[in-house]
Amino acid sequence: MAVDVYRREGDDWTPIGRGLTDGDGRITSLLDPDAQPTVGAFRIVFDIARYFAARHVESFYGQVTVEFNVRDAAAHYHVPLLVSPYGYSTYRGS
């Protein structure tokens, strides 16, 4: 699944990374190598329509956008998305 990550800068969202999930549904390196962790608001966009279309599965949602706040730039942030063709769930993982 294609995933894009953005950082909020004023009223705009600046792209800071992109990745594709592996066979286990994970991305080991989502941020651009030059991106430094910062405190602030972030957005992750999951392209679920293309993911399901490639598997010939009808789905309801085109994409899932998750916005979250980083309060500790040194902390690890794991944001899983559990997805099915007609629903999804997300949480802050460890």
All heavy atoms as an XYZ file, in Angstrom:
745
protein
N       0.848     -1.168      0.000
C       0.000      0.000      0.000
C       0.899      1.238      0.000
O       1.871      1.317      0.743
C      -0.884     -0.019      1.247
C      -1.776      1.183      1.383
S      -2.821      1.183      2.856
C      -3.612     -0.399      2.754
N       0.556      2.208     -0.807
C       1.298      3.474     -0.844
C       0.888      4.331      0.346
O      -0.291      4.436      0.675
C       1.015      4.211     -2.146
N       1.889      4.944      0.981
C       1.664      5.777      2.161
C       2.499      7.043      2.019
O       3.679      6.985      1.669
C       2.076      5.024      3.447
C       1.870      5.888      4.667
C       1.312      3.715      3.575
N       1.864      8.195      2.264
C       2.559      9.481      2.234
C       2.452     10.125      3.607
O       1.419     10.002      4.279
C       1.932     10.414      1.196
C       2.128      9.906     -0.206
O       3.282      9.841     -0.653
O       1.123      9.567     -0.853
N       3.502     10.826      4.021
C       3.479     11.520      5.310
C       3.800     12.995      5.076
O       4.620     13.342      4.222
C       4.440     10.867      6.335
C       5.876     10.937      5.884
C       4.281     11.489      7.707
N       3.091     13.848      5.826
C       3.200     15.293      5.696
C       3.392     15.916      7.075
O       2.920     15.384      8.076
C       1.917     15.883      5.096
C       1.549     15.329      3.754
C       0.844     14.134      3.642
C       1.892     15.999      2.592
C       0.495     13.613      2.410
C       1.544     15.482      1.344
C       0.848     14.293      1.265
O       0.510     13.776      0.035
N       4.037     17.074      7.110
C       4.169     17.864      8.329
C       3.418     19.175      8.109
O       3.511     19.783      7.038
C       5.636     18.153      8.638
C       5.816     18.995      9.897
C       7.269     19.261     10.256
N       8.054     19.648      9.105
C       9.166     19.014      8.699
N       9.625     17.970      9.344
N       9.822     19.429      7.639
N       2.686     19.595      9.119
C       1.951     20.861      9.024
C       2.908     22.025      9.226
O       3.681     22.053     10.183
C       0.833     20.920     10.046
C      -0.024     22.140      9.838
C      -1.212     22.135     10.767
N      -2.111     23.162     10.311
C      -3.384     23.017     10.094
N      -3.946     21.866     10.338
N      -4.113     24.000      9.669
N       2.853     22.960      8.302
C       3.644     24.179      8.382
C       2.706     25.344      8.128
O       2.349     25.611      6.986
C       4.793     24.138      7.379
C       5.795     23.046      7.700
C       6.948     22.962      6.722
O       6.985     23.765      5.767
O       7.804     22.090      6.923
N       2.263     25.988      9.212
C       1.255     27.046      9.100
C      -0.068     26.438      8.690
O      -0.563     25.527      9.341
N      -0.611     26.891      7.577
C      -1.872     26.355      7.059
C      -1.667     25.285      5.991
O      -2.629     24.772      5.432
C      -2.723     27.487      6.454
C      -3.226     28.448      7.512
O      -3.370     28.028      8.684
O      -3.478     29.624      7.178
N      -0.408     24.957      5.701
C      -0.099     24.021      4.626
C       0.446     22.704      5.169
O       0.959     22.630      6.284
C       0.936     24.630      3.680
C       0.427     25.884      2.997
O      -0.750     25.905      2.600
O       1.210     26.843      2.871
N       0.340     21.673      4.340
C       0.914     20.360      4.648
C       2.060     20.108      3.678
O       1.861     20.083      2.467
C      -0.146     19.267      4.512
C      -1.195     19.361      5.573
C      -2.417     19.962      5.474
C      -1.117     18.845      6.896
N      -3.095     19.846      6.651
C      -2.326     19.164      7.548
C      -0.137     18.141      7.601
C      -2.570     18.806      8.865
C      -0.388     17.783      8.907
C      -1.595     18.112      9.533
N       3.268     19.926      4.219
C       4.464     19.717      3.416
C       4.819     18.240      3.388
O       4.954     17.622      4.448
C       5.649     20.515      4.010
O       5.291     21.901      4.026
C       6.916     20.305      3.198
N       4.961     17.639      2.198
C       5.341     16.228      2.143
C       6.753     16.020      2.691
O       7.671     16.777      2.349
C       5.262     15.874      0.662
C       5.209     17.153     -0.075
C       4.796     18.227      0.876
N       6.915     15.015      3.549
C       8.240     14.734      4.111
C       8.640     13.272      3.950
O       9.748     12.894      4.338
C       8.340     15.144      5.592
C       7.336     14.372      6.451
C       8.179     16.641      5.742
C       7.559     14.529      7.938
N       7.763     12.456      3.381
C       8.128     11.060      3.187
C       7.091     10.287      2.423
O       5.938     10.704      2.297
N       7.538      9.149      1.919
C       6.659      8.282      1.128
C       7.203      6.872      1.228
O       8.400      6.655      1.331
C       6.674      8.743     -0.316
C       6.061      7.740     -1.288
C       5.923      8.327     -2.628
N       4.547      8.816     -2.649
C       3.943      9.297     -3.698
N       4.600      9.439     -4.818
N       2.697      9.657     -3.657
N       6.299      5.903      1.211
C       6.746      4.525      1.269
C       5.681      3.562      0.777
O       4.548      3.954      0.499
N       6.074      2.310      0.661
C       5.170      1.225      0.299
C       5.268      0.160      1.373
O       6.365     -0.170      1.823
C       5.560      0.606     -1.049
C       5.344      1.460     -2.279
C       5.957      0.779     -3.499
C       3.861      1.697     -2.506
N       4.131     -0.371      1.764
C       4.154     -1.424      2.765
C       4.773     -2.690      2.177
O       4.679     -2.948      0.975
C       2.734     -1.740      3.277
O       1.887     -2.064      2.179
C       2.154     -0.558      4.052
N       5.397     -3.477      3.052
C       5.983     -4.747      2.619
C       4.951     -5.868      2.763
O       3.769     -5.606      3.028
C       7.264     -5.043      3.406
C       7.046     -5.210      4.903
O       5.895     -5.432      5.346
O       8.037     -5.128      5.650
N       5.366     -7.100      2.610
C       4.465     -8.250      2.690
C       3.782     -8.399      4.037
O       2.724     -9.024      4.135
N       4.379     -7.822      5.086
C       3.777     -7.851      6.421
C       2.948     -6.602      6.700
O       2.476     -6.413      7.823
C       4.866     -7.972      7.493
C       5.524     -9.336      7.495
O       4.847    -10.321      7.142
O       6.720     -9.410      7.838
N       2.812     -5.720      5.695
C       2.035     -4.500      5.878
C       2.775     -3.415      6.627
O       2.159     -2.501      7.172
N       4.087     -3.478      6.658
C       4.892     -2.504      7.398
C       5.773     -1.688      6.453
O       6.099     -2.129      5.364
C       5.781     -3.213      8.417
C       5.000     -3.972      9.445
C       5.919     -4.744     10.381
N       5.157     -5.526     11.326
C       4.758     -5.089     12.512
N       5.056     -3.865     12.877
N       4.065     -5.865     13.309
N       6.173     -0.530      6.933
C       7.136      0.308      6.226
C       8.283      0.559      7.200
O       8.067      1.102      8.290
C       6.526      1.651      5.786
C       5.351      1.415      4.852
C       7.586      2.526      5.117
C       4.611      2.670      4.469
N       9.475      0.160      6.816
C      10.611      0.316      7.722
C      11.218      1.711      7.664
O      11.834      2.150      8.624
C      11.706     -0.729      7.422
O      12.098     -0.596      6.059
C      11.193     -2.131      7.668
N      11.042      2.420      6.556
C      11.609      3.759      6.428
C      10.621      4.634      5.673
O      10.562      4.605      4.447
C      12.945      3.697      5.690
O      13.478      4.982      5.572
N       9.849      5.421      6.417
C       8.820      6.248      5.801
C       9.303      7.670      5.539
O       8.961      8.270      4.539
C       7.577      6.280      6.693
C       6.369      7.047      6.187
C       5.903      6.520      4.832
C       5.227      6.952      7.189
N      10.128      8.200      6.421
C      10.599      9.579      6.267
C      11.783      9.651      5.322
O      12.578      8.721      5.234
C      11.008     10.151      7.621
C       9.905     10.285      8.655
C      10.476     10.832      9.955
C       8.782     11.169      8.153
N      11.890     10.772      4.641
C      13.074     11.019      3.828
C      14.295     10.995      4.736
O      14.222     11.432      5.895
C      12.974     12.380      3.130
C      11.923     12.394      2.026
O      11.643     11.319      1.461
O      11.386     13.477      1.743
N      15.432     10.507      4.253
C      16.621     10.401      5.100
C      17.064     11.729      5.715
O      17.622     11.755      6.805
C      17.699      9.873      4.148
C      16.950      9.238      3.033
C      15.648      9.979      2.918
N      16.791     12.849      5.052
C      17.203     14.157      5.563
C      16.212     14.745      6.565
O      16.501     15.762      7.191
C      17.393     15.144      4.415
C      18.528     14.739      3.493
O      19.435     14.018      3.960
O      18.492     15.126      2.319
N      15.039     14.138      6.716
C      14.020     14.669      7.629
C      14.410     14.380      9.073
O      14.710     13.251      9.422
C      12.665     14.060      7.307
N      14.406     15.416      9.885
C      14.696     15.273     11.309
C      13.374     15.246     12.077
O      12.465     16.016     11.769
C      15.548     16.445     11.792
C      16.917     16.521     11.147
C      17.761     15.297     11.485
O      17.783     14.851     12.617
N      18.426     14.747     10.488
N      13.268     14.388     13.085
C      12.042     14.373     13.894
C      11.821     15.739     14.551
O      12.768     16.363     15.025
C      12.317     13.309     14.952
C      13.435     12.495     14.402
C      14.230     13.405     13.525
N      10.591     16.190     14.527
C      10.249     17.477     15.123
C       8.923     17.359     15.860
O       8.126     16.464     15.594
C      10.103     18.582     14.060
O       9.058     18.218     13.151
C      11.389     18.820     13.295
N       8.708     18.273     16.774
C       7.420     18.400     17.442
C       6.474     19.081     16.465
O       6.877     19.971     15.721
C       7.585     19.231     18.733
C       6.249     19.577     19.339
C       8.467     18.481     19.725
N       5.217     18.666     16.443
C       4.252     19.315     15.563
C       3.154     18.385     15.119
O       3.012     17.271     15.617
N       2.378     18.859     14.154
C       1.249     18.106     13.607
C       1.692     17.396     12.331
O       2.398     17.972     11.494
C       0.083     19.047     13.313
N       1.231     16.148     12.200
C       1.583     15.325     11.050
C       0.342     14.664     10.477
O      -0.662     14.488     11.161
C       2.611     14.256     11.452
C       3.938     14.837     11.814
C       4.169     15.347     13.076
C       4.953     14.899     10.877
C       5.386     15.907     13.412
C       6.177     15.457     11.196
C       6.393     15.960     12.474
N       0.446     14.278      9.224
C      -0.654     13.603      8.517
C      -0.056     12.435      7.748
O       0.940     12.593      7.038
C      -1.293     14.591      7.556
C      -2.352     14.007      6.654
C      -2.856     15.031      5.668
N      -3.787     15.932      6.337
C      -4.314     17.009      5.778
N      -3.975     17.342      4.542
N      -5.162     17.751      6.440
N      -0.677     11.278      7.900
C      -0.311     10.112      7.102
C      -1.509      9.774      6.227
O      -2.636      9.693      6.708
C       0.043      8.896      7.980
C       1.229      9.214      8.877
C       0.357      7.690      7.108
C       1.596      8.085      9.812
N      -1.265      9.586      4.929
C      -2.327      9.266      3.983
C      -2.054      7.881      3.402
O      -1.003      7.646      2.796
C      -2.412     10.317      2.855
C      -3.519      9.961      1.874
C      -2.629     11.713      3.450
N      -3.000      6.973      3.614
C      -2.912      5.596      3.126
C      -3.787      5.468      1.885
O      -4.977      5.778      1.918
C      -3.435      4.626      4.192
C      -2.665      4.650      5.490
C      -2.983      5.560      6.486
C      -1.633      3.745      5.721
C      -2.297      5.571      7.697
C      -0.938      3.745      6.917
C      -1.268      4.666      7.903
N      -3.222      4.999      0.782
C      -3.953      4.840     -0.485
C      -4.592      3.453     -0.523
O      -4.079      2.524     -1.149
C      -2.998      5.033     -1.656
C      -3.703      5.025     -2.994
O      -4.941      4.819     -3.037
O      -3.023      5.201     -4.011
N      -5.744      3.327      0.144
C      -6.340      1.988      0.251
C      -7.102      1.575     -1.004
O      -7.220      0.389     -1.273
C      -7.202      1.839      1.521
C      -8.406      2.758      1.503
C      -6.367      2.068      2.763
C      -9.360      2.496      2.652
N      -7.598      2.529     -1.786
C      -8.331      2.172     -3.005
C      -7.434      1.404     -3.975
O      -7.830      0.372     -4.519
C      -8.889      3.416     -3.678
N      -6.239      1.915     -4.187
C      -5.310      1.245     -5.109
C      -4.896     -0.129     -4.571
O      -4.741     -1.080     -5.311
C      -4.083      2.114     -5.341
C      -3.215      1.589     -6.472
C      -2.048      2.485     -6.767
N      -2.488      3.860     -6.927
C      -1.675      4.890     -7.027
N      -0.377      4.723     -6.995
N      -2.137      6.101     -7.176
N      -4.706     -0.198     -3.265
C      -4.339     -1.463     -2.616
C      -5.403     -2.534     -2.879
O      -5.088     -3.639     -3.329
C      -4.174     -1.230     -1.113
C      -3.981     -2.484     -0.310
C      -2.730     -3.083     -0.206
C      -5.056     -3.076      0.361
C      -2.544     -4.235      0.540
C      -4.879     -4.227      1.103
C      -3.629     -4.799      1.187
O      -3.452     -5.942      1.918
N      -6.666     -2.197     -2.635
C      -7.730     -3.179     -2.854
C      -7.972     -3.435     -4.343
O      -8.239     -4.573     -4.747
C      -9.019     -2.751     -2.162
C      -8.990     -2.976     -0.671
C      -9.111     -1.916      0.200
C      -8.837     -4.247     -0.148
C      -9.079     -2.123      1.582
C      -8.804     -4.473      1.217
C      -8.926     -3.397      2.090
N      -7.879     -2.407     -5.177
C      -8.086     -2.590     -6.619
C      -7.066     -3.568     -7.194
O      -7.397     -4.398     -8.049
C      -8.004     -1.249     -7.336
N      -5.820     -3.495     -6.726
C      -4.777     -4.404     -7.208
C      -5.086     -5.850     -6.844
O      -4.588     -6.779     -7.478
C      -3.421     -4.002     -6.635
N      -5.929     -6.032     -5.834
C      -6.321     -7.369     -5.385
C      -7.722     -7.752     -5.879
O      -8.280     -8.741     -5.461
C      -6.251     -7.431     -3.867
C      -4.811     -7.459     -3.384
C      -4.631     -6.900     -1.993
N      -3.216     -6.937     -1.627
C      -2.304     -6.068     -2.058
N      -2.655     -5.090     -2.888
N      -1.053     -6.166     -1.692
N      -8.284     -6.899     -6.762
C      -9.627     -7.119     -7.331
C     -10.674     -7.251     -6.233
O     -11.556     -8.106     -6.293
C      -9.639     -8.337     -8.262
C      -8.578     -8.278     -9.306
N      -8.641     -7.415    -10.374
C      -7.411     -8.943     -9.425
C      -7.563     -7.554    -11.115
N      -6.786     -8.478    -10.562
N     -10.557     -6.353     -5.241
C     -11.495     -6.325     -4.125
C     -12.196     -4.972     -4.134
O     -11.538     -3.923     -4.146
C     -10.762     -6.524     -2.775
C     -11.718     -6.354     -1.608
C     -10.089     -7.888     -2.737
N     -13.529     -4.994     -4.149
C     -14.297     -3.761     -4.077
C     -14.145     -3.172     -2.674
O     -14.169     -3.889     -1.684
C     -15.767     -4.055     -4.350
C     -16.643     -2.835     -4.332
C     -18.092     -3.170     -4.605
O     -18.357     -4.063     -5.436
O     -18.949     -2.550     -3.965
N     -13.974     -1.844     -2.606
C     -13.849     -1.194     -1.300
C     -14.636      0.110     -1.284
O     -14.960      0.670     -2.333
C     -12.383     -0.942     -0.960
O     -11.817     -0.028     -1.868
N     -14.913      0.585     -0.108
C     -15.724      1.785      0.074
C     -14.880      3.059      0.114
O     -15.224      4.049     -0.499
C     -16.534      1.644      1.364
C     -17.450      2.796      1.639
C     -18.552      3.033      0.841
C     -17.204      3.643      2.698
C     -19.398      4.104      1.094
C     -18.047      4.710      2.967
C     -19.148      4.941      2.168
N     -13.774      3.034      0.826
C     -12.941      4.220      1.010
C     -11.842      4.307     -0.043
O     -11.282      3.297     -0.438
C     -12.292      4.208      2.395
C     -13.276      4.254      3.524
C     -13.598      3.108      4.233
C     -13.905      5.443      3.875
C     -14.512      3.137      5.268
C     -14.818      5.478      4.908
C     -15.118      4.330      5.602
O     -16.029      4.361      6.627
N     -11.518      5.527     -0.445
C     -10.426      5.739     -1.389
C      -9.083      5.882     -0.701
O      -8.072      5.364     -1.154
N      -9.102      6.606      0.403
C      -7.887      6.770      1.186
C      -8.268      6.990      2.636
O      -9.395      7.354      2.945
C      -7.028      7.921      0.675
C      -7.650      9.296      0.819
C      -6.754     10.387      0.245
O      -5.896     10.130     -0.582
N      -6.959     11.606      0.674
N      -7.308      6.754      3.497
C      -7.485      7.015      4.921
C      -6.421      8.025      5.324
O      -5.232      7.830      5.048
C      -7.334      5.731      5.763
C      -7.361      6.056      7.243
C      -8.419      4.728      5.404
N      -6.854      9.110      5.940
C      -5.950     10.140      6.418
C      -5.972     10.141      7.941
O      -7.035     10.235      8.545
C      -6.363     11.526      5.888
O      -6.343     11.499      4.462
C      -5.433     12.611      6.396
N      -4.785     10.038      8.526
C      -4.648     10.049      9.972
C      -3.789     11.246     10.349
O      -2.654     11.367      9.875
C      -3.989      8.746     10.489
C      -3.813      8.793     11.999
C      -4.800      7.530     10.064
N      -4.345     12.135     11.162
C      -3.590     13.283     11.650
C      -3.282     13.069     13.121
O      -4.130     12.601     13.880
C      -4.376     14.565     11.451
C      -4.550     14.915      9.984
C      -5.296     16.216      9.770
O      -5.488     16.989     10.737
O      -5.711     16.455      8.623
N      -2.055     13.415     13.514
C      -1.655     13.227     14.911
C      -0.617     14.275     15.288
O      -0.025     14.920     14.423
C      -1.107     11.813     15.134
C       0.094     11.481     14.308
C       1.368     11.617     14.828
C      -0.046     11.032     12.998
C       2.484     11.309     14.062
C       1.062     10.723     12.228
C       2.330     10.864     12.759
N      -0.410     14.429     16.587
C       0.537     15.411     17.110
C       1.723     14.722     17.758
O       1.544     13.800     18.550
C      -0.147     16.310     18.140
C      -1.216     17.161     17.511
O      -0.953     17.884     16.568
N      -2.428     17.053     18.015
N       2.907     15.184     17.414
C       4.144     14.710     18.042
C       4.516     15.731     19.108
O       4.715     16.902     18.805
C       5.277     14.561     16.995
C       6.604     14.304     17.683
C       4.936     13.463     16.016
N       4.583     15.271     20.346
C       4.943     16.150     21.456
C       6.364     15.898     21.949
O       6.932     16.716     22.645
C       3.939     15.977     22.581
C       2.570     16.511     22.186
C       1.566     16.453     23.322
N       0.331     17.105     22.943
C      -0.641     16.550     22.244
N      -0.512     15.324     21.820
N      -1.736     17.215     21.965
N       6.925     14.733     21.590
C       8.291     14.378     21.980
C       9.006     13.869     20.731
O       8.779     12.744     20.288
C       8.252     13.302     23.064
C       9.625     12.841     23.511
O      10.646     13.321     22.958
O       9.685     11.982     24.406
N       9.866     14.703     20.164
C      10.539     14.354     18.907
C      11.483     13.165     19.057
O      11.814     12.518     18.068
C      11.299     15.562     18.370
N      11.896     12.854     20.278
C      12.809     11.726     20.489
C      12.067     10.400     20.637
O      12.685      9.335     20.584
C      13.656     11.975     21.735
N      10.762     10.451     20.791
C       9.964      9.228     20.973
C       9.735      8.514     19.644
O       9.824      9.113     18.571
C       8.625      9.572     21.615
N       9.428      7.227     19.731
C       9.091      6.426     18.550
C       7.590      6.509     18.322
O       6.810      6.333     19.256
C       9.508      4.968     18.772
C       9.080      4.066     17.675
N       9.737      4.025     16.456
C       8.058      3.179     17.589
C       9.121      3.135     15.672
N       8.117      2.611     16.343
N       7.177      6.767     17.100
C       5.754      6.850     16.764
C       5.432      5.780     15.730
O       5.942      5.810     14.616
C       5.406      8.245     16.236
C       5.439      9.276     17.337
C       6.620      9.889     17.700
C       4.282      9.608     18.034
C       6.664     10.816     18.729
C       4.316     10.531     19.061
C       5.509     11.129     19.399
O       5.540     12.034     20.420
N       4.610      4.859     16.144
C       4.154      3.752     15.304
C       2.651      3.941     15.152
O       1.923      3.935     16.143
C       4.490      2.430     16.000
C       4.011      1.219     15.293
N       4.596      0.756     14.126
C       3.008      0.365     15.575
C       3.961     -0.336     13.732
N       2.997     -0.590     14.587
N       2.185      4.167     13.915
C       0.769      4.464     13.676
C       0.191      3.385     12.767
O       0.182      3.537     11.541
C       0.593      5.867     13.057
C      -0.885      6.204     12.911
C       1.302      6.929     13.885
N      -0.274      2.278     13.345
C      -0.832      1.199     12.532
C      -2.215      1.554     11.973
O      -2.967      2.292     12.603
C      -0.957      0.028     13.504
C      -0.303      0.452     14.759
C      -0.192      1.932     14.741
N      -2.495      1.008     10.814
C      -3.831      1.100     10.221
C      -4.312     -0.325     10.006
O      -3.656     -1.113      9.318
C      -3.778      1.834      8.875
C      -5.106      1.907      8.128
C      -6.070      2.859      8.824
C      -4.884      2.334      6.682
N      -5.444     -0.646     10.603
C      -6.090     -1.934     10.377
C      -7.216     -1.665      9.390
O      -8.091     -0.834      9.656
C      -6.642     -2.495     11.689
C      -5.633     -2.553     12.843
C      -6.321     -2.989     14.123
C      -4.482     -3.461     12.494
N      -7.182     -2.329      8.245
C      -8.094     -1.959      7.168
C      -8.797     -3.186      6.597
O      -8.219     -4.270      6.506
C      -7.333     -1.173      6.067
C      -6.285     -2.021      5.389
C      -8.275     -0.580      5.063
N     -10.051     -2.978      6.247
C     -10.834     -3.964      5.509
C     -11.524     -3.195      4.383
O     -11.481     -1.967      4.363
C     -11.851     -4.653      6.427
O     -12.884     -3.752      6.781
N     -12.167     -3.871      3.453
C     -12.776     -3.145      2.331
C     -13.840     -2.116      2.747
O     -14.084     -1.162      2.017
C     -13.403     -4.253      1.486
C     -12.584     -5.457      1.789
C     -12.222     -5.324      3.236
N     -14.445     -2.287      3.925
C     -15.525     -1.380      4.323
C     -15.320     -0.754      5.691
O     -16.273     -0.252      6.301
C     -16.872     -2.112      4.244
C     -17.171     -2.524      2.840
C     -16.917     -3.828      2.408
C     -17.645     -1.608      1.909
C     -17.159     -4.206      1.105
C     -17.885     -1.974      0.602
C     -17.633     -3.279      0.202
O     -17.863     -3.643     -1.095
N     -14.111     -0.749      6.198
C     -13.864     -0.122      7.477
C     -12.377     -0.082      7.792
O     -11.559     -0.700      7.137
N     -12.040      0.706      8.810
C     -10.645      0.790      9.250
C     -10.594      1.253     10.703
O     -11.545      1.806     11.232
C      -9.826      1.714      8.348
C     -10.262      3.157      8.375
C      -9.746      4.063      9.299
C     -11.187      3.634      7.444
C     -10.148      5.385      9.301
C     -11.583      4.964      7.445
C     -11.060      5.828      8.370
O     -11.459      7.137      8.369
N      -9.444      1.017     11.295
C      -9.179      1.431     12.665
C      -7.704      1.785     12.768
O      -6.877      1.225     12.049
C      -9.519      0.288     13.626
O      -9.172      0.630     14.949
N      -7.384      2.722     13.628
C      -6.004      3.114     13.830
C      -5.780      3.425     15.299
O      -6.723      3.654     16.036
C      -5.615      4.300     12.930
O      -4.225      4.573     13.060
C      -6.421      5.532     13.256
N      -4.526      3.399     15.708
C      -4.168      3.691     17.092
C      -2.687      4.017     17.137
O      -1.973      3.849     16.151
C      -4.472      2.475     17.990
C      -3.751      1.215     17.596
C      -2.544      0.867     18.193
C      -4.270      0.372     16.615
C      -1.879     -0.289     17.821
C      -3.610     -0.785     16.242
C      -2.416     -1.117     16.847
O      -1.752     -2.251     16.487
N      -2.215      4.487     18.270
C      -0.779      4.722     18.444
C      -0.176      3.448     19.002
O      -0.479      3.030     20.106
C      -0.477      5.873     19.373
C       1.044      6.008     19.504
C       1.496      7.140     20.337
N       2.978      7.064     20.390
C       3.695      7.751     21.208
N       3.121      8.574     22.052
N       4.996      7.619     21.201
N       0.665      2.835     18.216
C       1.312      1.595     18.640
C       2.561      1.893     19.452
O       2.931      3.034     19.690
N       3.217      0.832     19.849
C       4.436      0.988     20.652
C       5.663      0.616     19.833
O       5.586      0.083     18.771
C       4.360      0.126     21.888
O       4.144     -1.228     21.538
